[in-house]
Amino acid sequence: MGPQSVGGNRIALGWTLAIICWILALIMLVPTENTTQQQDQEVFLFCCCSGFLPLLLVSSGRGAKKRAQVQFMHSQIAGSYPSIQQQQMMAQQNMIVQQQMAAQQKMNAKIILKEKQRIAAQQEAVRLQAQMNQSASHTTAQMQSMLDTLNQLKESAEQSEREKQELEQKLEETKTTTVVQNITYNIQDSAIAGDIHPGLNKQDES
């Protein structure tokens, strides 16, 4: 309910009752056969005086309306500046986001490194395999050594691929966690922002 509507019911009711009383007072000015002039004057005075009593409701409604306007202006001013609690939460959120971004960057760097290691191991394995296939002058011991090296290169490439996949999975989980935390922080910020604008008093709503 906006500040303009607060107290409006009391103002309208007060003026309505006052006008009714004054209309009745005017009616009493018209002489009738069933009442004496003194009785008409007494009723006239009573209606006139009664017409001023509802003006208390009008005054009360105007006071409530003014208080609502002042309260609304204060809430608008307060809402234009973050509260201390909001500032603390925003600083905490920014710090967490920065930490998460730094961790994600490190994981990305590790993923790139593992991919480079895998490619290097595969290329070396291909080169060694070609060397083994092209030369027939190697001794059995040399062939065995080259074969062991080839197996190690293949195992290294596979290990790098597994570690890269694990890092990629952790990175996706971290991103998902970041999204959930951001949503949670946004909800908390909205709740705090709602507390900044206090509701109008129940007694001033009418």
N, C-alpha and C positions, 0 to 999 in steps of 0.2 A: 504494500500500500504506500503510495507516494505521500510526501509531506503536504501536498496541496489538499488531499482528501481527508487528512486527519482533523478531527473536530468539526467536520462539516455537518454531521448529523445533529450535533448539539446546537450549532448555529441555526440550522434550518428549523429544528423543533422549537427553539426559543422564539424566533421571529414569528412562526406560525401561531403559537399560543398567544403571543403579545397582540398580534393583529386580530385574532379572534376576540380577545377581551376588549380591545378598543372598538371593534365593530359592535359588540354587544352594548358597550357604553353609548355609542351613537344611537343605537336602536332605542335605548332608554330615554333619549331626548325627545322621542316622539310620544306625545301624550296619549294615554289609553283610558278607556272608561273603567277598566277593572282595577286600576291602581291610582293612588293619590299622587300629587306632585312631589310630596316629600318622599314617598317610597321610591318614585322614579329617580329622584336626586340621590338617594342613598345607594340604589343599585348602580347608578351612573358612577358615583365616586368609587364604589367597590370594584367595578369592572376596570375603571381607569387605573386604580392602584394595583389591581391584579395584573394588568397589562405590563407593568414594570418588572414584576417578579421573573417572568421568563427571560428578561434581558440578562439575568444572572447566568442563564445557560449560554446565551450568546457570548457573554464575556468569557465564560469558561472555555467555550469552544475556540474562541480566538486565541486565548492563551495557549491551549493545547496545540493549535495550528502553528503558532510562533515557535513554541518549543520544538515541534517536529521539524520545522525549517532549519532552526539552528543546529539541531542534532544531525540533520541530513547534510548540512554544509560541513560540519565537523567530520562526519564519516567520509565525505568526498575528499576532504583535505588529507585525512589519515590514509585513505585508499590510494592516494597519488604517490605515497612514499612507502617503501617496504618497511615492515616492522623489524625490530631487532631479531625476533625469532626467524622471520623470513630471510634476513640477511645472513644469519648463521647457517640456515639450511642451504641457502644458495651457495655460500662459500664452501660448505661441506660437500655439496653435490659437485661443484666445480673441481674440487680437489680429487674426489673419487673418480670423476670422469677423466681427469688428466692422468691419474694413476692407471686407469684402465686403458687409456689410449697408449700410454708408454709401454704397458705390458703387451698390448696387441702389436705395437711396432716391433718390439723385441721378438715376438713370436713370428712375425712376418719375416724378419731378418733371418731367423733360424730356419724357417721353411725354405727361403731362397738359398741359404747355405747348403742345406741338405740336398736340394735339387741339383746344385752345382756339383756336390760331391758324388751324387748318383751318376750324373752325366759324365763326369771325369772318370769314374770307375768303369762305366760302360765303354767309354772310348778307349781306355787303356786295355780293357779286356778284348775288344775288337782288334786293336793293334797287335796284341800278343797272340791272339788266335790266328791272325793272318801270318805272323812271323813263324808260328809253329807249322802252319800248313805249307808255307813256301820253302822252308829249308829242311833238307833231309840229312844234313850233316851233323845234327845235334846228337849227342850221346844220350843214352837212356837216362842218366842222372840229370842231364840238362833238360830233357823233355819232362821228367818228373817234376823238376823244380819249376819249370814254366807252367806245367799243369796245376801245380799247387798254387802258384801265384794267380793263375787264371781263376781258379775256384775262389780264392780269397777276394779277388776283384768282384766276382759275381755276388759273393756273399755281402761284400761291402755295399754294392749297389742296391741289393735287396734290403739291407739294413737301413740304408739312407732313405729308401722309399717308404719303409714301415714307419720310421721316425717322422718323416714328413707328413704322412697321413695322420699320425697321432697328433702332431702339432696343429694340423688343419682342423681336426675335430675339436681340440681344446679351444682353438681360436673361435670357431662357430659357437661353442658353448659360452665363451666369454662375451661374444656379441649379443647372444640371446639374454644373458644375465644383465648386460648393460641396458638393453631395451626395457626389460622388466623393472629394473631399478629406476629408470627415467620415468616410466609410467607411474610408479609408486610415488616418486618425488613430486610429480605433477599433481597427483591426487592430494598429497599432503599440502602442497602449496595452495591448492584451491580451497582446502578446508581452513587453512590459516587465513587466507584472504577473506573467507566468509565470516570469520570471527572479527575481522577488522570493522565490519559494518554492523554495529549492534542493532537489533530490531527495536522498533518503536514500542514504547510502553503500551501494555494492553489497555490501560485506562484512557490513553490518548488516541486510540484508534477510532473512536466514535465521536 
